[in-house]
Amino acid sequence: MEELILRKGVPEDIDDMVLLEQQCFAVPWSRDSLLYELAENPLALYVVAELSGHVVGYVGVWSIVDEGHITNVAVSPDFRRRHIGMALIDTMLKVTTEAGIRSHTLEVRVSNMPAIGLYKTFGFTEAGLRTGYYEDNGEDAMIMWRR
Ligand SMILES: CC(C)(COP(=O)(O)OP(=O)(O)OC[C@H]1O[C@@H](n2cnc3c(N)ncnc32)[C@H](O)[C@@H]1OP(=O)(O)O)[C@@H](O)C(=O)NCCC(=O)NCCS
């Protein structure tokens, strides 16, 4: 396998990220929303995983005071179960912790066992439910925290 490069996401990554978003999510973020995240949002950091010149995964986080709010984690369906998700989360946690973030949180569909499994690997634990949070199917969101 080619070397996996982990680096900060930049606006030039937008095409790969739009494709990933469509492949990975029932309700993908729009190109404009993603571009705002990469180019303008002062709170946002995206860590991307690059393989052979293409972004194959990313994680986004908003730093709000000393909390990291994880927005999205996605790995291309062609490259799953190769610990790319783990490498992304590990890098994001290190970078944000060094920048003063003391705890991290996210919401995940209660049925999303791959993502819940990934987050538990890093010590995230369940901290509550948002009932009917997802508009497409009315599914509950599990709130997870890592303190
Ligand atoms: C969740 C996601 C990012 C995981 O990416 P990945 O690169 O395949 O994950 P990794 O290979 O790093 O897996 C790390 C650990 O997470 C758990 N895990 C990952 N995929 C799993 C699966 N399909 N079933 C059960 N556990 C899983 C395992 O503990 C795994 O460790 P192991 O392979 O040594 O057993 C990927 O499945 C994805 O993009 N899903 C669609 C988008 C999504 O749901 N994002 C989360 C929104 S909150």
The ligand as an SDF file (V2000), in Angstrom:
LIG
                    3D

 48 50  0  0  0  0  0  0  0  0999 V2000
  -16.7510    4.9510   10.7870 C   0  0  0  0  0  0  0  0  0  0  0  0
  -15.6270    4.9370    9.7520 C   0  0  0  0  0  0  0  0  0  0  0  0
  -15.0480    6.3560    9.6560 C   0  0  0  0  0  0  0  0  0  0  0  0
  -14.5250    3.9660   10.2420 C   0  0  0  0  0  0  0  0  0  0  0  0
  -13.3960    4.1140    9.3780 O   0  0  0  0  0  0  0  0  0  0  0  0
  -12.3270    2.9240    9.1930 P   0  0  0  0  0  0  0  0  0  0  0  0
  -11.0820    3.5370    8.6330 O   0  0  0  0  0  0  0  0  0  0  0  0
  -12.9360    1.8100    8.4360 O   0  0  0  0  0  0  0  0  0  0  0  0
  -12.0780    2.4600   10.7030 O   0  0  0  0  0  0  0  0  0  0  0  0
  -10.7710    1.7560   11.2830 P   0  0  0  0  0  0  0  0  0  0  0  0
  -10.2380    0.7710   10.2970 O   0  0  0  0  0  0  0  0  0  0  0  0
   -9.8290    2.8180   11.7600 O   0  0  0  0  0  0  0  0  0  0  0  0
  -11.4070    0.9980   12.5430 O   0  0  0  0  0  0  0  0  0  0  0  0
  -10.9920    1.2380   13.8670 C   0  0  0  0  0  0  0  0  0  0  0  0
  -11.8040    0.4050   14.8310 C   0  0  0  0  0  0  0  0  0  0  0  0
  -13.1790    0.8320   14.7930 O   0  0  0  0  0  0  0  0  0  0  0  0
  -14.0420   -0.3300   14.8970 C   0  0  0  0  0  0  0  0  0  0  0  0
  -14.7350   -0.5640   13.6130 N   0  0  0  0  0  0  0  0  0  0  0  0
  -14.4860    0.0580   12.4210 C   0  0  0  0  0  0  0  0  0  0  0  0
  -15.3280   -0.4230   11.4670 N   0  0  0  0  0  0  0  0  0  0  0  0
  -16.0980   -1.3480   12.0740 C   0  0  0  0  0  0  0  0  0  0  0  0
  -17.1510   -2.1710   11.6170 C   0  0  0  0  0  0  0  0  0  0  0  0
  -17.5710   -2.1510   10.3320 N   0  0  0  0  0  0  0  0  0  0  0  0
  -17.7570   -2.9860   12.5130 N   0  0  0  0  0  0  0  0  0  0  0  0
  -17.3620   -3.0170   13.7910 C   0  0  0  0  0  0  0  0  0  0  0  0
  -16.3260   -2.2510   14.3010 N   0  0  0  0  0  0  0  0  0  0  0  0
  -15.7320   -1.4200   13.4520 C   0  0  0  0  0  0  0  0  0  0  0  0
  -13.1280   -1.5080   15.1930 C   0  0  0  0  0  0  0  0  0  0  0  0
  -12.9270   -1.5290   16.6040 O   0  0  0  0  0  0  0  0  0  0  0  0
  -11.8520   -1.0680   14.4740 C   0  0  0  0  0  0  0  0  0  0  0  0
  -10.6800   -1.7120   14.9610 O   0  0  0  0  0  0  0  0  0  0  0  0
  -10.2320   -3.1370   14.3250 P   0  0  0  0  0  0  0  0  0  0  0  0
  -10.3290   -3.0460   12.8370 O   0  0  0  0  0  0  0  0  0  0  0  0
   -8.8210   -3.3280   14.8190 O   0  0  0  0  0  0  0  0  0  0  0  0
  -11.2100   -4.1500   14.8710 O   0  0  0  0  0  0  0  0  0  0  0  0
  -16.1360    4.4410    8.3600 C   0  0  0  0  0  0  0  0  0  0  0  0
  -16.8090    3.2150    8.5390 O   0  0  0  0  0  0  0  0  0  0  0  0
  -17.0600    5.4160    7.6490 C   0  0  0  0  0  0  0  0  0  0  0  0
  -16.6110    6.3360    6.9470 O   0  0  0  0  0  0  0  0  0  0  0  0
  -18.3830    5.2220    7.8090 N   0  0  0  0  0  0  0  0  0  0  0  0
  -19.3720    6.0740    7.1060 C   0  0  0  0  0  0  0  0  0  0  0  0
  -19.3920    7.4670    7.6660 C   0  0  0  0  0  0  0  0  0  0  0  0
  -19.7630    7.4960    9.1340 C   0  0  0  0  0  0  0  0  0  0  0  0
  -20.6710    6.7920    9.5660 O   0  0  0  0  0  0  0  0  0  0  0  0
  -19.0570    8.3490    9.8980 N   0  0  0  0  0  0  0  0  0  0  0  0
  -19.3090    8.5510   11.3030 C   0  0  0  0  0  0  0  0  0  0  0  0
  -20.3830    9.5610   11.4900 C   0  0  0  0  0  0  0  0  0  0  0  0
  -20.5970    9.9940   13.1990 S   0  0  0  0  0  0  0  0  0  0  0  0
  1  2  1  0
  2  3  1  0
  2  4  1  0
  2 36  1  0
  4  5  1  0
  5  6  1  0
  6  7  2  0
  6  8  1  0
  6  9  1  0
  9 10  1  0
 10 11  2  0
 10 12  1  0
 10 13  1  0
 13 14  1  0
 14 15  1  0
 15 16  1  0
 15 30  1  0
 16 17  1  0
 17 18  1  0
 17 28  1  0
 18 19  1  0
 18 27  1  0
 19 20  2  0
 20 21  1  0
 21 22  1  0
 21 27  2  0
 22 23  1  0
 22 24  2  0
 24 25  1  0
 25 26  2  0
 26 27  1  0
 28 29  1  0
 28 30  1  0
 30 31  1  0
 31 32  1  0
 32 33  2  0
 32 34  1  0
 32 35  1  0
 36 37  1  0
 36 38  1  0
 38 39  2  0
 38 40  1  0
 40 41  1  0
 41 42  1  0
 42 43  1  0
 43 44  2  0
 43 45  1  0
 45 46  1  0
 46 47  1  0
 47 48  1  0
M  END
$$$$
